[in-house]
């Protein structure tokens, strides 16, 4: 079964709806470089609203270690996610499971960096160019991932209900990650789009 992560949550109601529809994880963005940034109090409210067995992921991009430490202490996410130029030792210093995002805007060259992160629990492949923030709505060539199986892979970038089935068929990822594809505005999730996305993932899983 393909896991589903809904990222860029900024509102309690959106997070609760995603969980009820069947999302496995909720992403909270803490880097100031994102239009979906949340504060610590806002993030705690979202986390406290979630039902059991829905994981929370805290996203950073070349941020100070002190911010990561505050989030770990006050929000207690299940996973960290790093979207910038962070090295494997830097990501691992917190002693907490982490995902490392790789920018796939340059194609196979982006995928070659997967070997640089031996301590990552999984790799998130996003469609943006290196140095850009996630949530750009850009896809990439999912067929590049077909034979990559060293670590769990999460496909992100430009996914929505109309194309997620193709992404799953081509890449066979551990999970898919959606943000802009289920939004009416940055950080504001659209209930109909969110429901359609989850339904599309479950349909391709059933094939």
C-alpha positions as CSV (number, residue, x, y, z in Angstrom):
1,X,0.0,0.0,0.0
2,X,1.3,3.4,-1.0
3,X,1.6,5.7,2.0
4,X,0.3,9.3,1.7
5,X,1.9,12.4,3.2
6,X,0.1,15.7,3.1
7,X,2.6,18.5,3.5
8,X,2.4,22.2,4.2
9,X,-0.4,22.0,6.7
10,X,-1.2,25.3,8.4
11,X,-4.7,24.7,9.8
12,X,-6.1,22.2,12.3
13,X,-9.2,21.5,10.3
14,X,-7.1,20.6,7.2
15,X,-4.9,18.2,9.1
16,X,-7.8,16.5,10.8
17,X,-9.6,16.1,7.5
18,X,-6.5,14.6,5.8
19,X,-6.2,12.1,8.7
20,X,-9.8,11.1,8.4
21,X,-9.5,10.6,4.7
22,X,-6.6,8.2,5.2
23,X,-3.3,10.2,5.2
24,X,-0.5,8.4,6.9
25,X,1.5,11.5,7.7
26,X,1.2,15.3,8.0
27,X,4.0,17.6,7.0
28,X,4.7,20.9,9.0
29,X,7.1,23.4,7.4
30,X,9.3,25.5,9.7
31,X,11.7,27.1,7.3
32,X,11.1,30.8,6.7
33,X,11.8,30.2,3.0
34,X,8.4,28.6,2.5
35,X,5.0,30.2,2.1
36,X,3.6,27.4,4.2
37,X,5.7,28.1,7.3
38,X,4.1,27.5,10.7
39,X,5.1,28.7,14.1
40,X,5.7,26.5,17.1
41,X,2.3,27.2,18.7
42,X,0.5,26.7,15.5
43,X,2.3,23.4,14.9
44,X,1.5,22.1,18.4
45,X,-2.2,22.8,17.9
46,X,-2.1,20.8,14.7
47,X,-0.2,17.9,16.3
48,X,-2.5,17.8,19.3
49,X,-5.5,17.6,17.1
50,X,-4.4,14.5,15.2
51,X,-5.8,11.0,15.9
52,X,-3.5,8.1,16.8
53,X,-1.2,6.5,14.2
54,X,-0.9,9.6,12.0
55,X,2.8,10.6,11.9
56,X,4.0,14.2,11.9
57,X,7.0,15.3,9.8
58,X,8.9,18.6,10.5
59,X,10.5,20.2,7.4
60,X,13.5,22.4,7.3
61,X,15.8,23.9,4.7
62,X,19.3,25.0,5.6
63,X,18.0,26.3,9.0
64,X,19.9,26.7,12.2
65,X,20.3,23.6,14.4
66,X,18.8,25.6,17.3
67,X,15.4,25.8,15.4
68,X,15.5,22.0,14.8
69,X,16.1,21.4,18.5
70,X,13.3,23.7,19.5
71,X,10.9,21.9,17.2
72,X,12.0,18.5,18.5
73,X,11.5,19.7,22.1
74,X,8.2,21.5,21.7
75,X,6.4,19.8,18.7
76,X,7.9,16.2,19.0
77,X,7.5,15.2,15.3
78,X,8.0,11.6,14.4
79,X,10.4,12.5,11.6
80,X,12.6,15.4,10.5
81,X,12.8,16.3,6.8
82,X,15.7,18.3,5.3
83,X,15.2,20.1,2.0
84,X,18.4,22.0,1.5
85,X,22.2,21.4,1.3
86,X,22.4,19.7,4.7
87,X,25.0,17.0,4.9
88,X,24.3,13.5,6.2
89,X,26.3,14.1,9.5
90,X,24.4,17.4,10.0
91,X,21.1,15.7,9.6
92,X,22.1,12.8,11.8
93,X,23.4,15.0,14.7
94,X,19.9,15.2,16.3
95,X,19.7,11.5,16.9
96,X,16.2,11.5,15.3
97,X,14.9,9.7,12.2
98,X,15.1,11.9,9.1
99,X,14.1,12.1,5.5
100,X,16.4,13.8,3.0
101,X,14.9,15.6,0.0
102,X,16.7,15.4,-3.3
103,X,16.0,18.0,-6.0
104,X,15.2,16.1,-9.2
105,X,14.9,19.2,-11.5
106,X,18.2,18.2,-13.0
107,X,17.1,14.6,-13.6
108,X,19.4,11.7,-13.0
109,X,22.1,14.0,-11.6
110,X,19.8,14.7,-8.6
111,X,19.3,11.0,-8.1
112,X,23.0,10.3,-7.9
113,X,23.2,12.2,-4.6
114,X,21.2,9.5,-2.9
115,X,24.4,7.8,-1.8
116,X,25.4,10.8,0.2
117,X,22.8,10.1,2.9
118,X,23.5,6.7,4.4
119,X,21.7,7.6,7.7
120,X,18.5,8.8,6.1
121,X,15.4,6.7,6.9
122,X,14.1,7.5,3.4
123,X,14.7,9.8,0.5
124,X,12.1,12.3,-0.8
125,X,12.4,13.0,-4.5
126,X,11.0,16.4,-5.4
127,X,10.6,18.1,-8.8
128,X,12.2,21.4,-8.1
129,X,15.7,22.6,-9.1
130,X,18.5,22.4,-6.6
131,X,18.5,25.3,-4.2
132,X,14.7,25.9,-4.6
133,X,12.2,25.3,-1.9
134,X,9.6,22.4,-2.2
135,X,6.0,23.0,-3.0
136,X,6.8,24.3,-6.4
137,X,4.3,22.1,-8.2
138,X,6.9,20.7,-10.6
139,X,7.0,17.1,-11.6
140,X,10.0,15.0,-12.8
141,X,10.7,11.8,-14.7
142,X,9.3,9.2,-12.4
143,X,10.7,6.4,-14.5
144,X,14.2,7.2,-13.1
145,X,13.1,5.7,-9.8
146,X,11.9,2.3,-11.1
147,X,15.1,0.4,-10.2
148,X,16.1,2.4,-7.1
149,X,15.4,0.4,-4.0
150,X,18.3,1.0,-1.5
151,X,16.0,3.1,0.8
152,X,12.2,3.8,1.0
153,X,11.4,6.5,-1.6
154,X,8.8,9.2,-1.3
155,X,7.7,10.9,-4.6
156,X,6.8,14.6,-4.4
157,X,6.5,17.5,-6.8
158,X,3.5,18.4,-8.9
159,X,1.4,15.5,-7.7
160,X,-2.4,15.8,-7.9
161,X,-5.4,13.4,-8.3
162,X,-5.0,13.3,-12.1
163,X,-1.4,12.2,-12.2
164,X,-0.6,10.4,-8.9
165,X,-1.6,7.0,-10.3
166,X,1.0,7.3,-13.1
167,X,3.6,8.3,-10.5
168,X,2.8,5.2,-8.4
169,X,2.8,2.9,-11.4
170,X,6.1,4.2,-12.8
171,X,8.1,4.6,-9.6
172,X,6.5,2.1,-7.1
173,X,7.4,4.4,-4.2
174,X,7.0,3.7,-0.5
175,X,4.9,6.9,-0.3
176,X,3.7,10.0,-2.2
177,X,3.8,13.5,-0.8
178,X,1.3,16.2,-1.9
179,X,1.1,19.9,-1.1
180,X,0.1,22.3,-3.8
181,X,-1.9,19.7,-5.7
182,X,-4.6,19.7,-3.0
183,X,-4.6,23.4,-2.2
184,X,-6.8,26.4,-3.0
185,X,-4.0,28.7,-1.9
186,X,-0.5,28.0,-0.3
187,X,-1.1,26.3,3.0
188,X,-4.9,26.1,2.5
189,X,-6.1,22.6,1.6
190,X,-9.1,22.1,-0.6
191,X,-11.4,19.3,0.8
192,X,-12.5,18.1,-2.6
193,X,-9.0,18.0,-4.1
194,X,-7.7,16.3,-0.9
195,X,-10.4,13.6,-1.1
196,X,-9.8,13.0,-4.8
197,X,-6.1,12.6,-4.3
198,X,-6.5,10.0,-1.5
199,X,-9.1,8.2,-3.6
200,X,-6.8,8.1,-6.6
201,X,-3.9,6.6,-4.6
202,X,-6.1,3.9,-3.1
203,X,-7.5,3.1,-6.6
204,X,-4.1,2.5,-8.1
205,X,-3.1,0.4,-5.1
206,X,-6.1,-1.8,-5.8
207,X,-5.1,-2.5,-9.4
